[in-house]
Amino acid sequence: MIKTPRYMVKKFLIIIFLILLTPVYAQDNRKIFLKSGKHKDFYRFVFICEKSEITNSININLLNDGKIKIFFPDIFEIEYKGRILEEEDNIRGIKTLKKDKVLIIETSDIEEIKVARYDSPSRLVIDAYFKESVERQKVLKSLSILIDPGHGGKDTGFQIKENREKDIAIYIAKTVASRLTQKGIKASLTRASDEDLTLSRRMKIENSLKPSLFLSIHLCSSDNFYIYTSPGIKNPDIMINPFIRKLKEKFSEPVYTEKLPLFLLEKSVSPALMIEIPKRALSDKNYTNRVIDALVQAIIEKFALVEEKEKNE
């Protein structure tokens, strides 16, 4: 009996393994995985595949009726939640139509889509925004805020050891402005550095910009929040209620409101308020960041009320 050399057997087995493995890889390369989610303002569809050249070759169109039409570079199986999409199927209750290289997601009331491509893993992300959310973004973009960090320059404001009010105020103002800008709201500062700025100069900036809201930020020597408005303002509750709600929701410190004939409030041509933040913000960075979160949320809520008012008029 003739024995086959071991190296020949090994070589034969490797060849057989590669032959069997090739269809598996070919099959994976022709499959795209789909994930989806519904958020407050948009749907998100994520297409994941093995090669970036595939995701880079996918084209997406938003049709006039709000449907999303996706063109793939070749015919692929699309797997969603462990099953392959059929010609007529649905994703989270949304009908889909698949034929050859085209997938149509039958969304409705979609005003805008944003498309992004990422690596590791290679994926295509489609965010489909509802008409109402796009209209809201347009309203927010039409609104503006001028934030006034109290004190500056030689005027340090309230101080404990090396911690100075003027520094904390500008940190809060800059961070709030940056966060609002990311939301599409135009945000400006009366001062962006440690400089002397008279009240008259601050008012000149405010009168020139005529923002939708003027917010002056200070710290106080107590453990309370204070919100000040001008005695001459009509319906101050509409303006300050979002701030009261957010501060009470996130903090245990008391929140007081008061009308004061302050120069900044009385001379402002725009709706204006001043907020004093508890002294804890001087030495507790985490606390300060929580204050920033509350202010950003309150401003967005206040502007959302403006949007609602404009809709009803």
PyMOL commands that set and color helices and strands:
alter all, ss='L'
color gray80, all
select helices_A, chain A and resi 6-29+52-56+131-142+165-182+199-209+236-250+263-266+279-282+285-312
alter helices_A, ss='H'
color red, helices_A
select strands_A, chain A and resi 31-38+42-48+59-62+68-71+77-80+83-84+88-91+94-99+102-105+110-118+123-130+144-149+159-160+163-164+186-189+213-219+225-229+255-259+272-277
alter strands_A, ss='S'
color yellow, strands_A
deselect
rebuild
show_as cartoon
